[in-house]
Amino acid sequence: MVAHAEAAELACQGGVRWVQFRAKNLSYAEWRQRASETQAVCRRHGAVLIVNDSPALALEIGADGVHLGQQDMNSAEARALLGPHVLIGGTANTFADVERLAAVGVDYVGLGPLRFTTTKEKLSPLLGLAGYAAVLGQCRAVGLALPIVGIGGVALADVPALRAAGLYGVAVAGAIGGAPSPAATAAQFLAALNEPVKTLAL
């Protein structure tokens, strides 16, 4: 298994400038050590580091932000702990989730999952492309312009349709980390995200 810092290094070599540190079932000391090693990689490449699950760890190591799942500390408490300048993201599966997160002032939303993924232990109901289009359509209808990122089993071939549906970007772990050349795959994702957006027809 590729270590967190090594995986971040390969992704950053491919041009990634936003890294989320996720680790499960570790002691706090090891969790902190791996997060700090990943942070060093991010700083060397000028990349943003987002710590998953733990506002306390993000605060301790001076990470750029924290991403909170639906079972983690709520976003309002995290904002009170971290202050106004640390990025806070939240996970959503429905339009109601997005509305709730927007109301407490998160900086971005991870919406998904698109499809089954082995990188998450507890999956919410799969959205598929039609699900993304529905939620993003509801956001547009009420003028909610929060950046929304697609998560959960996203493949390179999905990027054009997801961007056309209105997503701000995509979060990928398995697609890059499991590739024969993670740096090259990261570069391919960035190229796809920078392509002109075409109209989506469902």
Backbone as JSON Lines, residues from 0, in Angstrom:
{"i":0,"aa":"M","n":[0.84,-1.19,0.0],"ca":[0.0,0.0,0.0],"c":[0.88,1.25,0.0]}
{"i":1,"aa":"V","n":[0.54,2.2,-0.84],"ca":[1.29,3.45,-0.91],"c":[0.99,4.3,0.33]}
{"i":2,"aa":"A","n":[2.03,4.83,0.96],"ca":[1.84,5.67,2.14],"c":[1.17,6.97,1.75]}
{"i":3,"aa":"H","n":[0.53,7.61,2.73],"ca":[-0.21,8.84,2.45],"c":[0.67,9.91,1.82]}
{"i":4,"aa":"A","n":[1.84,10.15,2.41],"ca":[2.73,11.19,1.9],"c":[3.22,10.85,0.49]}
{"i":5,"aa":"E","n":[3.52,9.57,0.26],"ca":[3.97,9.16,-1.07],"c":[2.86,9.34,-2.1]}
{"i":6,"aa":"A","n":[1.62,8.96,-1.73],"ca":[0.49,9.13,-2.64],"c":[0.27,10.61,-2.95]}
{"i":7,"aa":"A","n":[0.4,11.45,-1.93],"ca":[0.24,12.9,-2.13],"c":[1.34,13.43,-3.05]}
{"i":8,"aa":"E","n":[2.55,12.95,-2.87],"ca":[3.67,13.37,-3.71],"c":[3.41,13.04,-5.18]}
{"i":9,"aa":"L","n":[2.96,11.82,-5.45],"ca":[2.7,11.41,-6.83],"c":[1.56,12.24,-7.45]}
{"i":10,"aa":"A","n":[0.5,12.47,-6.65],"ca":[-0.61,13.28,-7.15],"c":[-0.17,14.71,-7.44]}
{"i":11,"aa":"C","n":[0.62,15.27,-6.53],"ca":[1.08,16.65,-6.71],"c":[2.03,16.76,-7.9]}
{"i":12,"aa":"Q","n":[2.81,15.71,-8.16],"ca":[3.67,15.72,-9.34],"c":[2.84,15.81,-10.62]}
{"i":13,"aa":"G","n":[1.61,15.29,-10.56],"ca":[0.71,15.36,-11.7],"c":[-0.08,16.66,-11.79]}
{"i":14,"aa":"G","n":[0.16,17.57,-10.83],"ca":[-0.49,18.87,-10.87],"c":[-1.59,19.08,-9.86]}
{"i":15,"aa":"V","n":[-1.92,18.08,-9.06],"ca":[-2.96,18.23,-8.03],"c":[-2.52,19.28,-7.02]}
{"i":16,"aa":"R","n":[-3.43,20.18,-6.68],"ca":[-3.11,21.22,-5.71],"c":[-4.13,21.28,-4.58]}
{"i":17,"aa":"W","n":[-4.86,20.18,-4.39],"ca":[-5.82,20.09,-3.29],"c":[-5.82,18.65,-2.83]}
{"i":18,"aa":"V","n":[-5.32,18.4,-1.64],"ca":[-5.15,17.04,-1.13],"c":[-5.95,16.86,0.15]}
{"i":19,"aa":"Q","n":[-6.73,15.77,0.19],"ca":[-7.45,15.44,1.42],"c":[-6.77,14.26,2.09]}
{"i":20,"aa":"F","n":[-6.4,14.45,3.35],"ca":[-5.76,13.38,4.13],"c":[-6.84,12.57,4.83]}
{"i":21,"aa":"R","n":[-6.93,11.28,4.47],"ca":[-7.89,10.37,5.1],"c":[-7.15,9.17,5.64]}
{"i":22,"aa":"A","n":[-7.41,8.84,6.91],"ca":[-6.82,7.65,7.52],"c":[-7.78,7.13,8.58]}
{"i":23,"aa":"K","n":[-7.9,5.81,8.65],"ca":[-8.81,5.2,9.61],"c":[-8.04,4.2,10.48]}
{"i":24,"aa":"N","n":[-8.57,3.98,11.67],"ca":[-8.09,2.92,12.57],"c":[-6.61,3.06,12.92]}
{"i":25,"aa":"L","n":[-6.18,4.29,13.18],"ca":[-4.81,4.55,13.62],"c":[-4.85,5.19,15.0]}
{"i":26,"aa":"S","n":[-3.76,5.03,15.75],"ca":[-3.63,5.79,16.99],"c":[-3.51,7.26,16.64]}
{"i":27,"aa":"Y","n":[-3.83,8.13,17.6],"ca":[-3.76,9.56,17.31],"c":[-2.34,9.98,16.94]}
{"i":28,"aa":"A","n":[-1.34,9.38,17.62],"ca":[0.04,9.74,17.35],"c":[0.43,9.4,15.91]}
{"i":29,"aa":"E","n":[0.03,8.21,15.45],"ca":[0.36,7.82,14.07],"c":[-0.44,8.65,13.07]}
{"i":30,"aa":"W","n":[-1.7,8.93,13.4],"ca":[-2.56,9.76,12.56],"c":[-1.92,11.13,12.36]}
{"i":31,"aa":"R","n":[-1.46,11.7,13.47],"ca":[-0.83,13.02,13.41],"c":[0.46,12.98,12.62]}
{"i":32,"aa":"Q","n":[1.27,11.93,12.82],"ca":[2.53,11.81,12.11],"c":[2.32,11.73,10.6]}
{"i":33,"aa":"R","n":[1.37,10.9,10.18],"ca":[1.11,10.75,8.74],"c":[0.53,12.04,8.14]}
{"i":34,"aa":"A","n":[-0.33,12.69,8.91],"ca":[-0.89,13.96,8.44],"c":[0.2,15.01,8.28]}
{"i":35,"aa":"S","n":[1.14,15.05,9.22],"ca":[2.23,16.03,9.16],"c":[3.14,15.75,7.97]}
{"i":36,"aa":"E","n":[3.41,14.47,7.69],"ca":[4.24,14.1,6.54],"c":[3.54,14.52,5.23]}
{"i":37,"aa":"T","n":[2.23,14.31,5.18],"ca":[1.47,14.7,3.99],"c":[1.44,16.21,3.85]}
{"i":38,"aa":"Q","n":[1.34,16.9,4.98],"ca":[1.34,18.36,4.95],"c":[2.66,18.89,4.4]}
{"i":39,"aa":"A","n":[3.77,18.25,4.75],"ca":[5.08,18.69,4.25],"c":[5.13,18.58,2.73]}
{"i":40,"aa":"V","n":[4.56,17.51,2.18],"ca":[4.49,17.35,0.73],"c":[3.67,18.47,0.11]}
{"i":41,"aa":"C","n":[2.5,18.73,0.7],"ca":[1.61,19.76,0.17],"c":[2.29,21.13,0.18]}
{"i":42,"aa":"R","n":[2.98,21.45,1.24],"ca":[3.64,22.75,1.33],"c":[4.74,22.87,0.28]}
{"i":43,"aa":"R","n":[5.44,21.78,0.03],"ca":[6.51,21.81,-0.96],"c":[5.96,22.09,-2.36]}
{"i":44,"aa":"H","n":[4.74,21.61,-2.62],"ca":[4.13,21.78,-3.94],"c":[3.14,22.94,-4.0]}
{"i":45,"aa":"G","n":[2.97,23.65,-2.91],"ca":[1.99,24.74,-2.89],"c":[0.56,24.25,-2.95]}
{"i":46,"aa":"A","n":[0.31,23.06,-2.39],"ca":[-1.02,22.46,-2.4],"c":[-1.75,22.68,-1.08]}
{"i":47,"aa":"V","n":[-3.06,22.74,-1.16],"ca":[-3.92,22.85,0.01],"c":[-4.06,21.48,0.66]}
{"i":48,"aa":"L","n":[-3.97,21.42,1.99],"ca":[-4.18,20.17,2.72],"c":[-5.47,20.25,3.52]}
{"i":49,"aa":"I","n":[-6.37,19.31,3.24],"ca":[-7.62,19.18,3.99],"c":[-7.55,17.89,4.81]}
{"i":50,"aa":"V","n":[-7.76,18.0,6.12],"ca":[-7.76,16.83,6.99],"c":[-9.18,16.29,7.1]}
{"i":51,"aa":"N","n":[-9.33,15.0,6.96],"ca":[-10.65,14.39,7.07],"c":[-11.03,14.15,8.53]}
{"i":52,"aa":"D","n":[-12.26,14.42,8.86],"ca":[-12.9,14.0,10.13],"c":[-12.57,14.82,11.37]}
{"i":53,"aa":"S","n":[-11.35,15.35,11.49],"ca":[-10.9,15.87,12.79],"c":[-10.52,17.34,12.77]}
{"i":54,"aa":"P","n":[-11.41,18.24,13.2],"ca":[-11.03,19.64,13.36],"c":[-9.87,19.82,14.33]}
{"i":55,"aa":"A","n":[-9.81,18.98,15.37],"ca":[-8.73,19.11,16.35],"c":[-7.37,18.85,15.72]}
{"i":56,"aa":"L","n":[-7.28,17.83,14.89],"ca":[-6.01,17.53,14.22],"c":[-5.67,18.64,13.22]}
{"i":57,"aa":"A","n":[-6.66,19.11,12.48],"ca":[-6.43,20.21,11.53],"c":[-5.88,21.43,12.25]}
{"i":58,"aa":"L","n":[-6.44,21.74,13.41],"ca":[-5.99,22.88,14.19],"c":[-4.58,22.66,14.71]}
{"i":59,"aa":"E","n":[-4.3,21.45,15.2],"ca":[-3.0,21.15,15.81],"c":[-1.86,21.28,14.81]}
{"i":60,"aa":"I","n":[-2.04,20.79,13.59],"ca":[-0.94,20.82,12.62],"c":[-0.99,22.05,11.71]}
{"i":61,"aa":"G","n":[-2.04,22.85,11.85],"ca":[-2.16,24.04,11.01],"c":[-2.53,23.73,9.58]}
{"i":62,"aa":"A","n":[-3.4,22.73,9.38],"ca":[-3.86,22.38,8.05],"c":[-4.7,23.5,7.47]}
{"i":63,"aa":"D","n":[-4.86,23.48,6.15],"ca":[-5.65,24.52,5.49],"c":[-7.14,24.35,5.7]}
{"i":64,"aa":"G","n":[-7.57,23.13,6.03],"ca":[-8.99,22.92,6.21],"c":[-9.31,21.55,6.75]}
{"i":65,"aa":"V","n":[-10.6,21.3,6.91],"ca":[-11.1,20.02,7.42],"c":[-12.33,19.64,6.63]}
{"i":66,"aa":"H","n":[-12.47,18.34,6.37],"ca":[-13.68,17.83,5.73],"c":[-14.43,16.96,6.73]}
{"i":67,"aa":"L","n":[-15.73,17.26,6.88],"ca":[-16.53,16.6,7.9],"c":[-17.61,15.73,7.26]}
{"i":68,"aa":"G","n":[-17.62,14.45,7.66],"ca":[-18.69,13.55,7.25],"c":[-19.93,13.79,8.09]}
{"i":69,"aa":"Q","n":[-20.99,13.08,7.75],"ca":[-22.26,13.31,8.43],"c":[-22.27,12.83,9.87]}
{"i":70,"aa":"Q","n":[-21.3,11.99,10.25],"ca":[-21.22,11.51,11.63],"c":[-20.15,12.24,12.44]}
{"i":71,"aa":"D","n":[-19.48,13.22,11.84],"ca":[-18.42,13.96,12.52],"c":[-18.98,15.18,13.26]}
{"i":72,"aa":"M","n":[-18.09,15.94,13.88],"ca":[-18.49,17.21,14.5],"c":[-19.26,18.05,13.49]}
{"i":73,"aa":"N","n":[-20.32,18.74,13.97],"ca":[-21.08,19.53,13.01],"c":[-20.28,20.77,12.59]}
{"i":74,"aa":"S","n":[-20.63,21.28,11.43],"ca":[-19.85,22.35,10.8],"c":[-19.82,23.63,11.62]}
{"i":75,"aa":"A","n":[-20.93,23.93,12.3],"ca":[-20.97,25.14,13.11],"c":[-19.98,25.07,14.27]}
{"i":76,"aa":"E","n":[-19.9,23.92,14.93],"ca":[-18.93,23.74,16.01],"c":[-17.51,23.82,15.48]}
{"i":77,"aa":"A","n":[-17.28,23.21,14.31],"ca":[-15.95,23.25,13.72],"c":[-15.54,24.68,13.38]}
{"i":78,"aa":"R","n":[-16.47,25.45,12.87],"ca":[-16.17,26.85,12.54],"c":[-15.82,27.63,13.8]}
{"i":79,"aa":"A","n":[-16.53,27.38,14.89],"ca":[-16.24,28.07,16.14],"c":[-14.84,27.7,16.65]}
{"i":80,"aa":"L","n":[-14.43,26.44,16.45],"ca":[-13.12,25.99,16.89],"c":[-12.01,26.52,16.0]}
{"i":81,"aa":"L","n":[-12.22,26.51,14.7],"ca":[-11.15,26.78,13.74],"c":[-11.06,28.23,13.3]}
{"i":82,"aa":"G","n":[-12.13,28.99,13.48],"ca":[-12.11,30.38,13.08],"c":[-12.54,30.56,11.62]}
{"i":83,"aa":"P","n":[-12.53,31.8,11.15],"ca":[-13.13,32.11,9.85],"c":[-12.26,31.79,8.64]}
{"i":84,"aa":"H","n":[-10.97,31.54,8.85],"ca":[-10.07,31.44,7.69],"c":[-9.71,30.01,7.3]}
{"i":85,"aa":"V","n":[-10.08,29.04,8.12],"ca":[-9.81,27.64,7.79],"c":[-10.97,27.11,6.95]}
{"i":86,"aa":"L","n":[-10.64,26.41,5.87],"ca":[-11.67,25.85,4.99],"c":[-12.41,24.71,5.68]}
{"i":87,"aa":"I","n":[-13.73,24.69,5.51],"ca":[-14.54,23.6,6.04],"c":[-15.42,23.06,4.92]}
{"i":88,"aa":"G","n":[-15.31,21.76,4.71],"ca":[-16.16,21.08,3.74],"c":[-17.04,20.06,4.43]}
{"i":89,"aa":"G","n":[-18.14,19.73,3.8],"ca":[-19.05,18.74,4.37],"c":[-19.53,17.77,3.31]}
{"i":90,"aa":"T","n":[-19.93,16.59,3.76],"ca":[-20.41,15.56,2.85],"c":[-21.93,15.61,2.76]}
{"i":91,"aa":"A","n":[-22.45,15.51,1.54],"ca":[-23.89,15.54,1.3],"c":[-24.29,14.4,0.37]}
{"i":92,"aa":"N","n":[-25.54,13.96,0.53],"ca":[-26.1,12.93,-0.35],"c":[-27.38,13.4,-1.01]}
{"i":93,"aa":"T","n":[-27.97,14.48,-0.47],"ca":[-29.25,15.0,-0.97],"c":[-29.21,16.52,-1.03]}
{"i":94,"aa":"F","n":[-30.2,17.11,-1.7],"ca":[-30.31,18.56,-1.74],"c":[-30.52,19.12,-0.33]}
{"i":95,"aa":"A","n":[-31.28,18.42,0.51],"ca":[-31.49,18.88,1.89],"c":[-30.16,18.95,2.64]}
{"i":96,"aa":"D","n":[-29.28,17.98,2.41],"ca":[-27.95,18.02,3.03],"c":[-27.18,19.25,2.58]}
{"i":97,"aa":"V","n":[-27.22,19.53,1.27],"ca":[-26.5,20.69,0.74],"c":[-27.04,21.98,1.35]}
{"i":98,"aa":"E","n":[-28.35,22.11,1.43],"ca":[-28.98,23.3,2.04],"c":[-28.53,23.47,3.48]}
{"i":99,"aa":"R","n":[-28.53,22.37,4.23],"ca":[-28.13,22.43,5.64],"c":[-26.68,22.88,5.78]}
{"i":100,"aa":"L","n":[-25.8,22.33,4.96],"ca":[-24.39,22.7,5.02],"c":[-24.17,24.15,4.62]}
{"i":101,"aa":"A","n":[-24.89,24.59,3.59],"ca":[-24.77,25.99,3.16],"c":[-25.21,26.94,4.27]}
{"i":102,"aa":"A","n":[-26.24,26.54,5.01],"ca":[-26.78,27.4,6.06],"c":[-25.79,27.62,7.2]}
{"i":103,"aa":"V","n":[-24.89,26.65,7.42],"ca":[-23.91,26.81,8.52],"c":[-22.56,27.3,8.0]}
{"i":104,"aa":"G","n":[-22.51,27.65,6.72],"ca":[-21.34,28.36,6.22],"c":[-20.15,27.53,5.81]}
{"i":105,"aa":"V","n":[-20.38,26.29,5.33],"ca":[-19.23,25.54,4.81],"c":[-18.71,26.21,3.54]}
{"i":106,"aa":"D","n":[-17.47,25.91,3.2],"ca":[-16.84,26.51,2.03],"c":[-17.07,25.71,0.76]}
{"i":107,"aa":"Y","n":[-17.31,24.41,0.9],"ca":[-17.6,23.56,-0.25],"c":[-18.33,22.31,0.24]}
{"i":108,"aa":"V","n":[-18.93,21.59,-0.71],"ca":[-19.66,20.35,-0.39],"c":[-19.13,19.22,-1.26]}
{"i":109,"aa":"G","n":[-18.9,18.06,-0.64],"ca":[-18.61,16.83,-1.38],"c":[-19.91,16.07,-1.53]}
{"i":110,"aa":"L","n":[-20.43,15.96,-2.74],"ca":[-21.74,15.34,-2.99],"c":[-21.55,13.98,-3.63]}
{"i":111,"aa":"G","n":[-22.2,12.97,-3.08],"ca":[-22.09,11.64,-3.67],"c":[-22.63,10.57,-2.73]}
{"i":112,"aa":"P","n":[-22.31,9.32,-3.04],"ca":[-21.34,8.87,-4.04],"c":[-21.95,8.7,-5.42]}
{"i":113,"aa":"L","n":[-21.08,8.85,-6.43],"ca":[-21.51,8.59,-7.8],"c":[-21.84,7.12,-7.98]}
{"i":114,"aa":"R","n":[-20.91,6.27,-7.54],"ca":[-21.1,4.82,-7.64],"c":[-20.37,4.15,-6.5]}
{"i":115,"aa":"F","n":[-20.41,2.83,-6.45],"ca":[-19.74,2.1,-5.38],"c":[-18.24,2.37,-5.39]}
{"i":116,"aa":"T","n":[-17.67,2.52,-4.2],"ca":[-16.24,2.7,-4.07],"c":[-15.74,1.96,-2.84]}
{"i":117,"aa":"T","n":[-14.54,1.42,-2.93],"ca":[-13.95,0.7,-1.79],"c":[-13.2,1.64,-0.86]}
{"i":118,"aa":"T","n":[-13.09,2.93,-1.2],"ca":[-12.33,3.84,-0.35],"c":[-13.17,4.38,0.8]}
{"i":119,"aa":"K","n":[-14.46,4.07,0.83],"ca":[-15.32,4.48,1.93],"c":[-15.97,3.25,2.55]}
{"i":120,"aa":"E","n":[-16.02,3.22,3.89],"ca":[-16.56,2.05,4.57],"c":[-18.09,2.06,4.6]}
{"i":121,"aa":"K","n":[-18.69,3.22,4.79],"ca":[-20.14,3.32,4.9],"c":[-20.66,4.25,3.8]}
{"i":122,"aa":"L","n":[-21.25,3.64,2.79],"ca":[-21.71,4.43,1.65],"c":[-23.16,4.87,1.81]}
{"i":123,"aa":"S","n":[-23.43,6.11,1.43],"ca":[-24.81,6.59,1.31],"c":[-25.39,6.05,0.01]}
{"i":124,"aa":"P","n":[-26.7,6.22,-0.22],"ca":[-27.28,5.76,-1.49],"c":[-26.57,6.38,-2.69]}
{"i":125,"aa":"L","n":[-26.35,5.55,-3.72],"ca":[-25.63,6.01,-4.91],"c":[-26.48,7.03,-5.67]}
{"i":126,"aa":"L","n":[-25.84,8.08,-6.16],"ca":[-26.55,9.14,-6.88],"c":[-26.62,8.88,-8.38]}
{"i":127,"aa":"G","n":[-25.53,8.44,-8.98],"ca":[-25.49,8.34,-10.42],"c":[-25.54,9.73,-11.03]}
{"i":128,"aa":"L","n":[-25.36,9.8,-12.34],"ca":[-25.36,11.09,-13.03],"c":[-26.7,11.8,-12.9]}
{"i":129,"aa":"A","n":[-27.8,11.05,-13.0],"ca":[-29.12,11.67,-12.9],"c":[-29.33,12.29,-11.52]}
{"i":130,"aa":"G","n":[-28.81,11.65,-10.49],"ca":[-28.93,12.18,-9.14],"c":[-28.18,13.49,-8.97]}
{"i":131,"aa":"Y","n":[-26.98,13.56,-9.55],"ca":[-26.23,14.81,-9.51],"c":[-26.99,15.92,-10.23]}
{"i":132,"aa":"A","n":[-27.49,15.6,-11.42],"ca":[-28.22,16.61,-12.2],"c":[-29.42,17.13,-11.43]}
{"i":133,"aa":"A","n":[-30.12,16.24,-10.71],"ca":[-31.31,16.65,-9.95],"c":[-30.93,17.58,-8.8]}
{"i":134,"aa":"V","n":[-29.91,17.2,-8.03],"ca":[-29.51,18.02,-6.87],"c":[-28.97,19.37,-7.33]}
{"i":135,"aa":"L","n":[-28.15,19.36,-8.36],"ca":[-27.57,20.62,-8.85],"c":[-28.64,21.51,-9.48]}
{"i":136,"aa":"G","n":[-29.63,20.91,-10.1],"ca":[-30.75,21.68,-10.62],"c":[-31.52,22.37,-9.5]}
{"i":137,"aa":"Q","n":[-31.72,21.66,-8.37],"ca":[-32.39,22.27,-7.23],"c":[-31.56,23.41,-6.66]}
{"i":138,"aa":"C","n":[-30.23,23.24,-6.64],"ca":[-29.36,24.32,-6.16],"c":[-29.51,25.56,-7.03]}
{"i":139,"aa":"R","n":[-29.5,25.37,-8.33],"ca":[-29.63,26.51,-9.25],"c":[-30.98,27.2,-9.08]}
{"i":140,"aa":"A","n":[-32.02,26.4,-8.84],"ca":[-33.37,26.95,-8.72],"c":[-33.51,27.91,-7.54]}
{"i":141,"aa":"V","n":[-32.73,27.67,-6.48],"ca":[-32.82,28.54,-5.3],"c":[-31.63,29.5,-5.21]}
{"i":142,"aa":"G","n":[-30.79,29.51,-6.24],"ca":[-29.66,30.44,-6.26],"c":[-28.53,30.07,-5.33]}
{"i":143,"aa":"L","n":[-28.37,28.78,-5.04],"ca":[-27.31,28.31,-4.15],"c":[-26.07,28.02,-4.99]}
{"i":144,"aa":"A","n":[-25.03,28.81,-4.79],"ca":[-23.86,28.74,-5.66],"c":[-22.63,28.17,-4.97]}
{"i":145,"aa":"L","n":[-22.8,27.4,-3.92],"ca":[-21.69,26.8,-3.19],"c":[-20.93,25.82,-4.1]}
{"i":146,"aa":"P","n":[-19.59,25.83,-4.08],"ca":[-18.86,24.85,-4.89],"c":[-19.2,23.42,-4.46]}
{"i":147,"aa":"I","n":[-19.58,22.59,-5.42],"ca":[-19.96,21.21,-5.14],"c":[-19.05,20.28,-5.92]}
{"i":148,"aa":"V","n":[-18.46,19.32,-5.2],"ca":[-17.47,18.4,-5.75],"c":[-18.06,17.0,-5.78]}
{"i":149,"aa":"G","n":[-17.89,16.3,-6.88],"ca":[-18.36,14.93,-7.0],"c":[-17.42,13.97,-6.31]}
{"i":150,"aa":"I","n":[-17.97,13.03,-5.55],"ca":[-17.16,12.07,-4.8],"c":[-17.72,10.67,-4.98]}
{"i":151,"aa":"G","n":[-16.86,9.69,-4.77],"ca":[-17.33,8.31,-4.71],"c":[-17.28,7.56,-6.02]}
{"i":152,"aa":"G","n":[-16.14,6.92,-6.31],"ca":[-16.04,6.08,-7.49],"c":[-15.95,6.81,-8.8]}
{"i":153,"aa":"V","n":[-15.52,8.06,-8.77],"ca":[-15.43,8.85,-10.0],"c":[-14.27,8.37,-10.85]}
{"i":154,"aa":"A","n":[-14.54,8.12,-12.14],"ca":[-13.51,7.71,-13.1],"c":[-13.25,8.85,-14.07]}
{"i":155,"aa":"L","n":[-12.13,8.76,-14.77],"ca":[-11.75,9.8,-15.72],"c":[-12.84,10.02,-16.77]}
{"i":156,"aa":"A","n":[-13.44,8.95,-17.24],"ca":[-14.47,9.06,-18.28],"c":[-15.72,9.78,-17.8]}
{"i":157,"aa":"D","n":[-15.91,9.88,-16.47],"ca":[-17.09,10.54,-15.91],"c":[-16.98,12.07,-15.91]}
{"i":158,"aa":"V","n":[-15.77,12.58,-16.0],"ca":[-15.54,14.01,-15.75],"c":[-16.34,14.92,-16.68]}
{"i":159,"aa":"P","n":[-16.34,14.7,-18.0],"ca":[-17.1,15.63,-18.86],"c":[-18.58,15.74,-18.49]}
{"i":160,"aa":"A","n":[-19.23,14.59,-18.24],"ca":[-20.65,14.62,-17.9],"c":[-20.9,15.25,-16.54]}
{"i":161,"aa":"L","n":[-20.03,15.0,-15.58],"ca":[-20.19,15.6,-14.26],"c":[-19.99,17.11,-14.3]}
{"i":162,"aa":"R","n":[-19.03,17.56,-15.06],"ca":[-18.83,19.0,-15.21],"c":[-20.02,19.63,-15.92]}
{"i":163,"aa":"A","n":[-20.53,18.94,-16.94],"ca":[-21.69,19.47,-17.67],"c":[-22.92,19.54,-16.78]}
{"i":164,"aa":"A","n":[-23.02,18.64,-15.79],"ca":[-24.14,18.67,-14.85],"c":[-24.05,19.85,-13.9]}
{"i":165,"aa":"G","n":[-22.86,20.46,-13.8],"ca":[-22.71,21.64,-12.97],"c":[-21.77,21.49,-11.79]}
{"i":166,"aa":"L","n":[-21.06,20.37,-11.7],"ca":[-20.14,20.19,-10.59],"c":[-18.93,21.11,-10.72]}
{"i":167,"aa":"Y","n":[-18.45,21.57,-9.6],"ca":[-17.26,22.42,-9.55],"c":[-16.01,21.61,-9.84]}
{"i":168,"aa":"G","n":[-15.97,20.38,-9.35],"ca":[-14.8,19.53,-9.54],"c":[-15.09,18.12,-9.07]}
{"i":169,"aa":"V","n":[-14.07,17.3,-9.0],"ca":[-14.22,15.92,-8.55],"c":[-13.12,15.59,-7.55]}
{"i":170,"aa":"A","n":[-13.44,14.7,-6.62],"ca":[-12.46,14.17,-5.67],"c":[-12.19,12.72,-6.03]}
{"i":171,"aa":"V","n":[-10.93,12.39,-6.24],"ca":[-10.59,11.02,-6.65],"c":[-9.43,10.52,-5.79]}
{"i":172,"aa":"A","n":[-9.59,9.34,-5.26],"ca":[-8.52,8.69,-4.51],"c":[-8.11,7.41,-5.22]}
{"i":173,"aa":"G","n":[-9.09,6.49,-5.37],"ca":[-8.79,5.21,-5.99],"c":[-8.32,5.32,-7.43]}
{"i":174,"aa":"A","n":[-8.93,6.23,-8.19],"ca":[-8.6,6.35,-9.62],"c":[-7.16,6.81,-9.83]}
{"i":175,"aa":"I","n":[-6.65,7.64,-8.92],"ca":[-5.26,8.09,-9.03],"c":[-4.33,7.14,-8.28]}
{"i":176,"aa":"G","n":[-4.68,6.83,-7.04],"ca":[-3.8,6.0,-6.22],"c":[-3.62,4.59,-6.77]}
{"i":177,"aa":"G","n":[-4.64,4.07,-7.45],"ca":[-4.57,2.72,-7.97],"c":[-4.08,2.64,-9.4]}
{"i":178,"aa":"A","n":[-3.71,3.78,-9.98],"ca":[-3.27,3.79,-11.38],"c":[-1.81,3.36,-11.49]}
{"i":179,"aa":"P","n":[-1.41,2.78,-12.64],"ca":[0.0,2.42,-12.84],"c":[0.93,3.62,-12.73]}
{"i":180,"aa":"S","n":[0.45,4.78,-13.21],"ca":[1.23,6.02,-13.09],"c":[0.33,7.08,-12.47]}
{"i":181,"aa":"P","n":[0.32,7.19,-11.13],"ca":[-0.56,8.17,-10.48],"c":[-0.35,9.6,-10.95]}
{"i":182,"aa":"A","n":[0.89,10.01,-11.17],"ca":[1.15,11.39,-11.6],"c":[0.54,11.65,-12.97]}
{"i":183,"aa":"A","n":[0.69,10.7,-13.89],"ca":[0.13,10.86,-15.23],"c":[-1.39,10.88,-15.18]}
{"i":184,"aa":"T","n":[-1.98,10.02,-14.35],"ca":[-3.44,9.97,-14.23],"c":[-3.97,11.26,-13.62]}
{"i":185,"aa":"A","n":[-3.28,11.79,-12.62],"ca":[-3.68,13.08,-12.03],"c":[-3.68,14.17,-13.09]}
{"i":186,"aa":"A","n":[-2.65,14.18,-13.93],"ca":[-2.57,15.17,-15.0],"c":[-3.73,15.02,-15.99]}
{"i":187,"aa":"Q","n":[-4.13,13.77,-16.26],"ca":[-5.26,13.54,-17.17],"c":[-6.56,14.07,-16.58]}
{"i":188,"aa":"F","n":[-6.76,13.87,-15.28],"ca":[-7.96,14.4,-14.62],"c":[-7.98,15.93,-14.71]}
{"i":189,"aa":"L","n":[-6.85,16.55,-14.47],"ca":[-6.8,18.01,-14.52],"c":[-7.08,18.52,-15.93]}
{"i":190,"aa":"A","n":[-6.55,17.82,-16.93],"ca":[-6.81,18.22,-18.31],"c":[-8.3,18.11,-18.62]}
{"i":191,"aa":"A","n":[-8.94,17.02,-18.15],"ca":[-10.38,16.83,-18.39],"c":[-11.2,17.9,-17.69]}
{"i":192,"aa":"L","n":[-10.79,18.28,-16.49],"ca":[-11.53,19.3,-15.74],"c":[-11.39,20.67,-16.38]}
{"i":193,"aa":"N","n":[-10.31,20.89,-17.11],"ca":[-10.09,22.18,-17.75],"c":[-10.64,22.28,-19.17]}
{"i":194,"aa":"E","n":[-11.2,21.17,-19.65],"ca":[-11.83,21.21,-20.96],"c":[-13.08,22.09,-20.92]}
{"i":195,"aa":"P","n":[-13.44,22.76,-22.02],"ca":[-14.69,23.53,-22.06],"c":[-15.88,22.64,-21.72]}
{"i":196,"aa":"V","n":[-16.81,23.17,-20.94],"ca":[-17.98,22.4,-20.52],"c":[-19.02,22.35,-21.63]}
{"i":197,"aa":"K","n":[-19.48,21.16,-21.96],"ca":[-20.51,20.98,-22.97],"c":[-21.86,20.84,-22.3]}
{"i":198,"aa":"T","n":[-22.93,21.15,-23.0],"ca":[-24.28,21.04,-22.46],"c":[-24.62,19.59,-22.19]}
{"i":199,"aa":"L","n":[-25.23,19.33,-21.02],"ca":[-25.64,17.98,-20.66],"c":[-27.07,17.73,-21.09]}
{"i":200,"aa":"A","n":[-27.3,16.64,-21.77],"ca":[-28.66,16.25,-22.15],"c":[-28.96,14.9,-21.52]}
{"i":201,"aa":"L","n":[-29.99,14.86,-20.68],"ca":[-30.38,13.62,-20.01],"c":[-31.7,13.12,-20.56]}
